[in-house]
Amino acid sequence: MSEPYADSGRESLAGRAAALDAADELGKVRARFVLDDTVYLDGNSLGALPRSVPGRIEDVVRRQWGSLRIRSWDESGWWTAPERIGDRIAPLVGAAPGQIVVGDSTSVNVFKAVVGAVRLAGGGEGAGGGGARGEGRDEILVDATTFPTDGYIAASAARLTGCTLRPVAPDEVPDALSGRTAAVLLNHVDYRTGRLHDLPALTAAIRAAGAVSVWDLCHSAGALPVGLDEHGVDLAVGCTYKYLNGGPGSPAYLYVRRDHQSRFDSPLPGWNSHAEPFGMTADHVPADGALRGRVGTPDILSMLALEAALEVWDDVSIEVVRTKSLALTDFFLECVAAYVPGGAVESVTPAAHAERGSQVALRCADAGGVMSRLIERGVVGDFREPDILRFGFTPLYVGFGEVERAAGVLGGLF
């Protein structure tokens, strides 16, 4: 494909930004969001509001709930929403239909996935599951740099399954794998630094060792191609309120690769994952397919808000999103180098495209104070202890002019 974000040849960064915005094939998508004059670079924490959501929620509340009431489970499609919306997310993460179910929080889905992975591997003590018991598979590897909750959940899963938890840096995973490894929980993109880990190579190494992979896609889904099916990922989870713009606390999702579904043994079996949910039998008989990942009654209001939000992806290619993401982060780093006094900030985000997600993390003194002053001046990012300024670039609505402006405001603070 042609490169629409190449250097325009203009001398000034502001002039180049204007030219890049004029050539941006995603520029039209910005109008699908509710935005103002703020430079919003925190979409890696909470995505902007899509314009389609308020009207949809009003219909859900006033008509579907207010008038149809209980009939909406059938007539408005509430009952099938978890898998229907999962199929809408699927192409954004490189999955065929029928492998993603939406519902619960990321933390709950991480728990289901990690325990389910140990059971698929036949490991642990009392882990159960339908797989053949792996000899000595009593260890879970977890990303040592992971978001804290993932670590907490992995530790709980290890206690439940009788496994040992072993924190390992992602690039050390291939050497750490052994016949003891049952499951490996990794983040696709590091939430602090924006580093993109090598999902294809790490997944292949985990598979070769006979273990089961679990990937956290919270900081990659909607920002870059993932390729779950292509790369043979076993299980994956992700939130929907960052680059997928589903709204605060919008439900997360669970991916179960098709050839694992008949053996996936969730540690949280509920009536919604029962083969006959209205049979009300004492014994749990799991449903077929990805529905095994469901637990209880779906959170309909936030789920249907998410479904409306995903309409912004109509006619949008994730490959084009990735191209613009890299161009935006390249341009921001160039502008920072031009506008910020030398030595005032240091990028901890990898320069190599193959190792960069869709955010830039800058280390500086008094980072919390700097971010507060940025926000006062209309540039919104976020601060991570102890010294990180974190900026997320959502290609669907962030433009190059905003990037240049943000770097200029940052430079003016030093």
N, C-alpha and C positions, 0 to 999 in steps of 0.2 A: 504494500500500500504506500501511497505517497506520504511524505512527512510534512504535515501542515504546520508543525511547530518549529520549523527550522529558523535559524537566525535571519531576521529580516534585513540585516545590513545597516539599519539605522544606528546613528551614533549614540543617542541617549537611551538609557534604560527605560525611561517613561515612553519614549517614542517606540521602542521595540515592543513594550507591553501593549501599546495601542494596536500595533500591527498584528501581534499574536492574537489578541482578542478578536480582531476583525476577521482573522482566518480560522478561528476556532469553530470546528464543526459541532461541538457540544454547546456552543454559546446559546443556542435556542432553548436548551433544556433548562437554563437558569430561570426562565419565566414560569416554570412549573412549581417553583418554590415561593414561600412567603419570606421575603428578604427586605433589608433596609440598607442604610448607608454604612452600617458596621462591616468591618472586614472580619468575617467569621471563619476562623481557622481552628475551630474546635469540633468539627464534624466527626473526628475520631473518638469523641466522647458522647456527643448527642447531635445527630443530624438535624438539618433544618426541616421546617414543616412543609410538606408538599401541599399545594393548593387543593388537591383533590380530597384531602382528609376531612376537613370540617363538615362539608356537605354530606359526605358518606356517613360520618358519625351521627349527624342529625337524623338521617334517614333510619339508621340502625336504632337509635333511641326512640324517636317519635313514631315511626311506622312499624318497624320489625318488632321492637319490644313493646312500644306503647299500644299498638293496635292488634298486631298478629299474636303477640305474646308467645305462648308455648308452641304455636303452630310454626314459628320461625325456625325451630330446629330442623324441620323438614322443608317448609316452603321457602325459607330464605337461605337454606344451605348451611346453617350453623353447624350441623353435625359433621359435615365433611370438610369443614374449614381447615383443620390441621394438616390434612394431606393435600388439599387443593392449594393452599398457600405454600406448602412445602414444594409442590411441583413448580410454583412460580419462582421460588428461590433457586431451584435446581440448576437452571442454565447459568446462573450467575456464579456458581461454584463448580461447574463442570460435571454435573450429575444428570443421569437420565431420570425420567419420572419414576415415581414409586419408591424412592429411597430416602426421602426426607419427610419428617413429621414436625410440625410447629407446635410449640406449647412449653410451658414451664419456663424457668429461668435458665441462664447459662450454667449456673452452679449446679442446679438439679440435673441438667443434661450431662454435665461432666461426670457427676456421680454415677448416673445410669451407664454412661459410656465406659468409664474405667472399670467398674465392677463387671459390666457385660464383657469387656475385653478380657479380663482375667478368666472369666468363665468360658469364653470362646477358646482361649488358649489351654483350657483344662487345668489351670494352675490354682494355687492357693490351697487353703485348708477349709473345707466346708463351703467352697465357692459354688458348688453345684454346676449346673449348665449341662448342655447336651453334647459337648465335645469330649473326645478321648482325653483322659487325664495325662497331661504332659509330665514327664518324669522330672521332678525337682523344680518346676516352674513356680517359684515362690517370691519373685521380686518384681516390683513395679518401678520403672525409671520415670522420673518426672523432670521437666525442664527446670533447672536450678534458677533461671532468671524469670520464672513465670509470674503472672499476676498472682498476688498472695492467695486469693480464694481458690484458684486451681490447686495450689499446694495444699491448702487445708483439706479440700475435698479428696485429693489423692491420698492424703494421710489417713483420712477416715475410711476410704475404700480399702486401703492396705490393712487397716485393723480388722475390717469386716471380713476380708478374704484370707486373713492369716499370712499376708505377704509382707515382705520388707520393702520399705520405701527408700529409694536411692536417688537423690537429686544429682543431676548431671547436666553440664552445659550442652546445648544442642549439638555443637560440632564435636563433642566427645562421645556422643551416643554410639557410633559404629564400634568404637573400641570397648565401650562398656557393655555391649550386648553379649549375652551368653546363653547357655542352655537353661539358666535359671530365670531368664527374663520372660515374664508373662505378658506385660503390657507396657506401652511407652506413651506418655502424655506430653505433647509438645505444642508450643505456640507457633503459628505460621509467621507472625510478625511480633517482635518484641515490643511490648506496650510502652516501655521507657524510651528506647533508642530509635525505634522504627526499623530495626534490622530485620530483613526478610531471610528466613531460614530456608534451606534447600529441601523442600518437601519431597520432590521426586527421589532424590538420592537417599534421604533418611528413611523414607517409606520403604524403599527397596531393601535397605540394610536391615530394617526391622523384620520385614517379611522373610528375608533369607535366614534370619536367626530363629524363625519359627514363632516370633512374638506377634502381638496384635497392636496396630498403631491407632492412636487417638489424637486427632489434631484439633486445636482450638483456633477457629477462623475469625475471631471477633475483630481483629484489626486488618483483615485482608479481604473478606467477602464484600463485594461491591466496590473495591478499590483496584483489584488486579485479578487476573485469571488464576484459578486454583487447580482445576483439573483433578477432581476427586476420583472419577472413574478412570481417567487416562492413566493415573499414577498408582492405581490399586490401593488407595487409602481404605482402611478397614472401617473406622468409625470417625465421625467428626461432629463438632458442636460449634455453635456460633450465636452471637446476639444479633438483633436486628435494629437496634437504635443508633448505631454509628453510621457507617456508610450506606446502610439500607434504609435509613431515615424513617424507621417505624414508630418513633415517638418514645418518650420516657417510659422505661420499664416494659417496652413492647416484648412479646414473647420470643424466646430463643428457639432454636431448632436442633434436631438430632438427625444425623445421616447414618444409616446402616446399609453398608454395601449389600447388594442384592443377594449374593451367594452366602452371606452370613445370616440373613433374616430368619431362616427356619430354625437357627440354633441360638439366636440372640435371646438371652435370658435376663430380662431387666430385673434389677433389685427392687424396683418399685412397681409391681404389678397392680393395676387398678381396674376398675370396672370398664373404663374407656379402652383398655387394651385387651379386653376379653373377647374371645371369638363370638360369644353371644352376650353382649353387654346388658341386655334386658332380660336375660335368663335368670339372673340373680342367684346363681348356683354358689354353693359353698367353696368349690374348688375353682382355681383360676386356670382356664384353658386359653393360652395366648392366641391372639388374632394372627392372621397371616400377614406377612409383609412388614413394612415400616410402621404399621399401626401398633406393633408391639412396643414402640417407644412412647405411646400415649400412657397417661396415668389416670387423671381425674377429669372432671368437667372442664372443657376449654374456656379460657378467659376471652369471651366473645368480643367485648367492646374493644380491647386493645388489639385483638387478633384481626378484626375487620378494619381497624384503622391501619394496621400494617398492610393488609391486602390492598387498600386504597393507595397507600404510599408507594407500593411497588409498581403502580402504573407509570411512575416517572421513568421506568426502565423500558417502556415501549419504544421500539426502534433504536435502542441504545446498545452498542456493542461494548462488551467488557474489554476487548482488546483496544478499542479507541480510548476508553477510559484510562487504561494503563499507559498508553502513549502520552496522554495529556498529563497524567499524574507525574510521570517522570520529568516532563517538560516543566511543570509547575515547580517541582522541588529543585530541579537544576537552576531555574531562573531565580528562585528565592535565595538559594545559596550564593549565586552570583551577585544579587543585589545586596545581600548581607555583607559580602566581602567588599563591595564598593562603598557602602554607607556606614558601616559600623567600624569604629576605630580598631586598629589591629590589636589583638590580644584581649579585647573586651569579652568576646564570646568564642566558644569552641564547639564545632559541630561534632556530635557523637554518633550521628547517623552515617552509615557507610556511604562513600562516594560512588561505589560501583552500583550500577543499575540492578544487577542481578542480586544484590544484597540489600536493596532499599524497598521499604513499603511505600506508604503514601503520607508519611509524616517526616518532619525534620525536628530533631531534638538538639537544642543548643545549651551548652553548659556555661554558666556565668555566675559571678558573685551576686549575692542578694537577688537570686532568681525570683523569689516570691514577690519582692518589692517591685522588681522590673515588670513582672507580669501584671501586677495591680496597676501600674502606671500605663502600661500598654492598653489595658481594658478601659481605663479612664479616657484614653485618647481614641477609642473606637476600634481597637485591634484586639480581638478576642482569641486567645489561645488558652493554654493552661499550664500550671506549675506542678512539678513532681519533685518531692523531696530527694536529695537535699538541695540540688542546684540546677535543675533542668527546666528550661523553657520548652514546651512541647507545642508544635504547630501541626495541625492536620489539614490536609489538602483534599477536599472533596471535588473531583473534577466536574461533577454535574452542575455545580453552581459557583465554584471559585474561579475567578478570572485572573489574567496576568497583571492587569492594572491594580487589582487588589493586592497581589503579591508584592509588586513594586512599592505600593503605598505602605504596606506593613513593614517592609524592611527599612523604608525611610523613617517611619515613626520610631522603630527600634533604634536606629542609628542616632536619632535625636535625643535619646535618653542617656547617652554616654558622653 
